[in-house]
Amino acid sequence: MTTKNPMPERTFSARVPAAVRPTVDAARRMVKQVAPRAQETPYRGSRPRSARAMWKLVRYAIDGENVVGIGTYPTYATLFFYRGRELDDGGGSLAGTGSQMRFVRMREPADAWRPALKRIVRKAAALARSAAG
């Protein structure tokens, strides 16, 4: 796994709200394990003014094709899938009604390691690899 425009780990972790930091860290470790070819790119934006808006922290891409991103709200973290509409999660884990993106909420670190979520990340990575050719 490579990181584009790397941000020091301490700086990255300090930006994440303390309440969700362990969950975000678990999600990052899981994505790196499940999709080792994915390149991590931190978003440079700042915390949103509204607690109802997602704060996008980092995204992962394979050969330039976005796979998954990690965002946070004050009380939970989110994995969002750029081509989520095309993914069959097999159990209703994916939420959202947008034209492309879908997401999964994670309220605690163990949520990041659920087998169903790891399968979705694998499928998203395979979808990105097939699109990249």
GUTORTOR-320922 format. One record per atom (N, C-alpha, C): residue number from 1; residue in one letter; atom name; z, x, y. Coordinates in steps of 0.05 Angstrom, whole numbers. Layout:
REM GUTORTOR-320922
num;residuo;atomo;w;u;v
NUM;a;CA;Z;X;Y
...
//
This chain:
REM GUTORTOR-320922
num;residuo;atomo;w;u;v
1;m;N;0;17;-23
1;m;CA;0;0;0
1;m;C;0;18;24
2;t;N;-18;13;42
2;t;CA;-19;28;67
2;t;C;-10;9;90
3;t;N;-2;21;111
3;t;CA;6;5;135
3;t;C;-12;13;158
4;k;N;-24;-7;170
4;k;CA;-40;-2;194
4;k;C;-22;-5;218
5;n;N;-25;14;237
5;n;CA;-8;14;260
5;n;C;22;12;252
6;p;N;32;31;237
6;p;CA;58;28;226
6;p;C;80;26;247
7;m;N;99;10;242
7;m;CA;123;7;259
7;m;C;146;18;243
8;p;N;162;35;254
8;p;CA;185;46;239
8;p;C;201;24;227
9;e;N;210;28;202
9;e;CA;224;7;187
9;e;C;249;-3;203
10;r;N;263;15;215
10;r;CA;287;7;230
10;r;C;279;-11;254
11;t;N;257;-5;267
11;t;CA;248;-21;289
11;t;C;239;-49;279
12;f;N;224;-49;257
12;f;CA;215;-74;246
12;f;C;239;-92;239
13;s;N;258;-81;224
13;s;CA;281;-97;215
13;s;C;298;-107;239
14;a;N;300;-91;259
14;a;CA;316;-98;283
14;a;C;304;-122;297
15;r;N;277;-126;295
15;r;CA;264;-148;308
15;r;C;269;-175;294
16;v;N;275;-174;268
16;v;CA;278;-198;252
16;v;C;306;-210;256
17;p;N;307;-236;261
17;p;CA;334;-248;264
17;p;C;352;-243;241
18;a;N;377;-236;246
18;a;CA;396;-228;225
18;a;C;398;-249;203
19;a;N;397;-275;210
19;a;CA;401;-296;191
19;a;C;379;-296;169
20;v;N;355;-287;175
20;v;CA;333;-288;156
20;v;C;324;-260;148
21;r;N;336;-239;158
21;r;CA;328;-212;152
21;r;C;327;-206;122
22;p;N;348;-213;106
22;p;CA;346;-207;78
22;p;C;323;-221;64
23;t;N;317;-245;72
23;t;CA;295;-261;60
23;t;C;268;-248;67
24;v;N;265;-240;93
24;v;CA;240;-227;101
24;v;C;237;-201;86
25;d;N;258;-185;83
25;d;CA;257;-160;69
25;d;C;249;-164;40
26;a;N;260;-185;27
26;a;CA;253;-191;-1
26;a;C;224;-200;-3
27;a;N;214;-215;16
27;a;CA;186;-224;16
27;a;C;167;-200;19
28;r;N;174;-182;37
28;r;CA;157;-158;40
28;r;C;156;-141;15
29;r;N;179;-137;2
29;r;CA;180;-122;-23
29;r;C;163;-136;-45
30;m;N;166;-162;-47
30;m;CA;151;-177;-67
30;m;C;121;-175;-62
31;v;N;112;-178;-38
31;v;CA;83;-177;-32
31;v;C;73;-148;-38
32;k;N;88;-128;-31
32;k;CA;80;-101;-37
32;k;C;78;-95;-67
33;q;N;96;-108;-82
33;q;CA;96;-105;-111
33;q;C;72;-120;-124
34;v;N;68;-144;-116
34;v;CA;48;-162;-128
34;v;C;20;-155;-119
35;a;N;16;-146;-94
35;a;CA;-10;-139;-83
35;a;C;-9;-111;-72
36;p;N;-7;-91;-89
36;p;CA;-4;-63;-79
36;p;C;-27;-52;-62
37;r;N;-51;-64;-66
37;r;CA;-74;-55;-50
37;r;C;-75;-66;-22
38;a;N;-58;-86;-17
38;a;CA;-59;-99;9
38;a;C;-48;-81;31
39;q;N;-62;-81;53
39;q;CA;-54;-65;76
39;q;C;-36;-82;95
40;e;N;-12;-71;101
40;e;CA;7;-85;118
40;e;C;1;-79;147
41;t;N;0;-100;163
41;t;CA;-4;-97;192
41;t;C;16;-114;207
42;p;N;34;-101;222
42;p;CA;54;-117;237
42;p;C;41;-131;261
43;y;N;50;-155;266
43;y;CA;42;-168;290
43;y;C;59;-156;313
44;r;N;48;-154;336
44;r;CA;62;-141;359
44;r;C;74;-161;378
45;g;N;71;-187;372
45;g;CA;82;-207;390
45;g;C;112;-208;390
46;s;N;123;-222;410
46;s;CA;152;-224;413
46;s;C;161;-251;402
47;r;N;187;-254;400
47;r;CA;199;-279;390
47;r;C;190;-302;408
48;p;N;182;-325;395
48;p;CA;173;-347;411
48;p;C;196;-360;427
49;r;N;190;-373;448
49;r;CA;211;-385;465
49;r;C;223;-410;451
50;s;N;207;-423;435
50;s;CA;216;-448;422
50;s;C;224;-441;393
51;a;N;247;-453;385
51;a;CA;256;-449;357
51;a;C;238;-464;337
52;r;N;221;-481;347
52;r;CA;203;-496;330
52;r;C;177;-482;325
53;a;N;173;-459;337
53;a;CA;148;-443;334
53;a;C;154;-420;314
54;m;N;134;-415;297
54;m;CA;137;-393;278
54;m;C;132;-366;292
55;w;N;149;-347;286
55;w;CA;145;-320;296
55;w;C;131;-304;273
56;k;N;106;-298;277
56;k;CA;90;-282;258
56;k;C;99;-253;259
57;l;N;107;-242;237
57;l;CA;118;-215;236
57;l;C;98;-195;225
58;v;N;85;-201;203
58;v;CA;68;-182;189
58;v;C;47;-197;173
59;r;N;24;-184;169
59;r;CA;3;-196;152
59;r;C;-7;-174;133
60;y;N;-19;-183;112
60;y;CA;-29;-166;91
60;y;C;-58;-172;86
61;a;N;-75;-152;84
61;a;CA;-104;-155;80
61;a;C;-114;-136;59
62;i;N;-134;-145;44
62;i;CA;-148;-128;25
62;i;C;-176;-125;34
63;d;N;-185;-101;38
63;d;CA;-212;-95;47
63;d;C;-220;-113;71
64;g;N;-201;-116;90
64;g;CA;-206;-131;114
64;g;C;-203;-161;112
65;e;N;-198;-171;88
65;e;CA;-195;-200;84
65;e;C;-165;-206;83
66;n;N;-156;-223;102
66;n;CA;-128;-231;103
66;n;C;-120;-245;77
67;v;N;-96;-238;67
67;v;CA;-86;-250;42
67;v;C;-62;-268;49
68;v;N;-42;-257;61
68;v;CA;-17;-271;65
68;v;C;-3;-259;90
69;g;N;13;-275;103
69;g;CA;29;-266;125
69;g;C;58;-275;122
70;i;N;75;-262;136
70;i;CA;104;-269;136
70;i;C;112;-276;164
71;g;N;124;-299;166
71;g;CA;134;-308;192
71;g;C;163;-317;189
72;t;N;175;-324;211
72;t;CA;203;-333;210
72;t;C;208;-354;231
73;y;N;227;-370;224
73;y;CA;239;-390;242
73;y;C;269;-382;243
74;p;N;285;-395;259
74;p;CA;313;-387;261
74;p;C;329;-388;235
75;t;N;322;-406;216
75;t;CA;338;-409;192
75;t;C;324;-404;166
76;y;N;298;-398;167
76;y;CA;283;-392;142
76;y;C;259;-375;148
77;a;N;248;-362;127
77;a;CA;224;-346;129
77;a;C;201;-362;116
78;t;N;177;-354;123
78;t;CA;153;-368;113
78;t;C;133;-347;103
79;l;N;121;-352;80
79;l;CA;97;-338;72
79;l;C;74;-357;78
80;f;N;55;-348;94
80;f;CA;32;-366;100
80;f;C;7;-353;89
81;f;N;-10;-370;77
81;f;CA;-34;-361;63
81;f;C;-58;-369;79
82;y;N;-74;-349;87
82;y;CA;-96;-354;105
82;y;C;-117;-372;92
83;r;N;-121;-370;66
83;r;CA;-141;-387;52
83;r;C;-126;-405;33
84;g;N;-103;-415;41
84;g;CA;-86;-431;24
84;g;C;-98;-456;13
85;r;N;-116;-468;28
85;r;CA;-129;-493;19
85;r;C;-145;-488;-7
86;e;N;-154;-463;-11
86;e;CA;-169;-456;-35
86;e;C;-152;-448;-59
87;l;N;-126;-447;-55
87;l;CA;-108;-438;-76
87;l;C;-97;-462;-92
88;d;N;-97;-460;-118
88;d;CA;-84;-480;-135
88;d;C;-57;-469;-143
89;d;N;-36;-480;-131
89;d;CA;-10;-470;-137
89;d;C;3;-481;-162
90;g;N;-10;-502;-173
90;g;CA;-1;-512;-199
90;g;C;25;-527;-199
91;g;N;37;-531;-176
91;g;CA;63;-545;-177
91;g;C;72;-556;-150
92;g;N;56;-556;-130
92;g;CA;64;-567;-105
92;g;C;80;-549;-87
93;s;N;80;-523;-92
93;s;CA;96;-504;-75
93;s;C;84;-501;-47
94;l;N;58;-503;-45
94;l;CA;44;-499;-19
94;l;C;47;-524;-2
95;a;N;53;-520;23
95;a;CA;56;-542;42
95;a;C;35;-537;65
96;g;N;30;-558;80
96;g;CA;12;-555;103
96;g;C;-12;-573;99
97;t;N;-23;-581;122
97;t;CA;-47;-599;122
97;t;C;-69;-588;140
98;g;N;-67;-563;148
98;g;CA;-88;-552;165
98;g;C;-114;-548;150
99;s;N;-135;-540;165
99;s;CA;-161;-537;153
99;s;C;-162;-515;133
100;q;N;-146;-494;135
100;q;CA;-147;-471;117
100;q;C;-119;-463;107
101;m;N;-101;-458;126
101;m;CA;-75;-446;119
101;m;C;-56;-465;104
102;r;N;-40;-453;87
102;r;CA;-18;-466;73
102;r;C;6;-447;74
103;f;N;30;-457;69
103;f;CA;54;-440;71
103;f;C;75;-448;51
104;v;N;94;-430;47
104;v;CA;117;-435;30
104;v;C;141;-426;45
105;r;N;162;-443;47
105;r;CA;187;-436;60
105;r;C;205;-421;40
106;m;N;219;-401;51
106;m;CA;238;-386;35
106;m;C;265;-386;50
107;r;N;285;-398;38
107;r;CA;311;-401;52
107;r;C;331;-379;44
108;e;N;325;-365;22
108;e;CA;343;-343;13
108;e;C;326;-322;-1
109;p;N;336;-297;-3
109;p;CA;320;-276;-15
109;p;C;309;-282;-43
110;a;N;324;-296;-59
110;a;CA;315;-303;-86
110;a;C;290;-320;-86
111;d;N;286;-335;-65
111;d;CA;261;-352;-63
111;d;C;236;-335;-64
112;a;N;237;-311;-53
112;a;CA;214;-293;-52
112;a;C;205;-284;-80
113;w;N;224;-284;-99
113;w;CA;218;-274;-126
113;w;C;213;-296;-146
114;r;N;210;-321;-137
114;r;CA;203;-342;-156
114;r;C;176;-336;-169
115;p;N;175;-340;-195
115;p;CA;150;-334;-209
115;p;C;126;-350;-198
116;a;N;130;-375;-190
116;a;CA;108;-391;-179
116;a;C;98;-379;-153
117;l;N;115;-368;-137
117;l;CA;107;-356;-111
117;l;C;92;-330;-116
118;k;N;101;-314;-135
118;k;CA;87;-290;-142
118;k;C;59;-296;-153
119;r;N;56;-317;-168
119;r;CA;29;-325;-178
119;r;C;11;-333;-155
120;i;N;22;-347;-135
120;i;CA;5;-354;-112
120;i;C;-4;-330;-97
121;v;N;14;-310;-93
121;v;CA;6;-285;-79
121;v;C;-16;-271;-95
122;r;N;-13;-270;-122
122;r;CA;-34;-257;-139
122;r;C;-60;-271;-136
123;k;N;-60;-298;-136
123;k;CA;-85;-313;-133
123;k;C;-97;-308;-105
124;a;N;-81;-307;-85
124;a;CA;-91;-302;-57
124;a;C;-103;-275;-56
125;a;N;-91;-255;-68
125;a;CA;-102;-228;-68
125;a;C;-128;-227;-83
126;a;N;-130;-241;-106
126;a;CA;-155;-242;-121
126;a;C;-177;-255;-104
127;l;N;-170;-276;-90
127;l;CA;-189;-290;-73
127;l;C;-200;-272;-51
128;a;N;-182;-256;-39
128;a;CA;-190;-237;-18
128;a;C;-208;-216;-30
129;r;N;-201;-206;-53
129;r;CA;-218;-185;-66
129;r;C;-246;-195;-72
130;s;N;-248;-220;-81
130;s;CA;-274;-231;-88
130;s;C;-290;-236;-62
131;a;N;-277;-243;-41
131;a;CA;-291;-247;-15
131;a;C;-301;-221;-3
132;a;N;-285;-200;-8
132;a;CA;-292;-173;3
132;a;C;-316;-161;-12
133;g;N;-320;-171;-36
133;g;CA;-343;-162;-52
133;g;C;-338;-138;-67
//
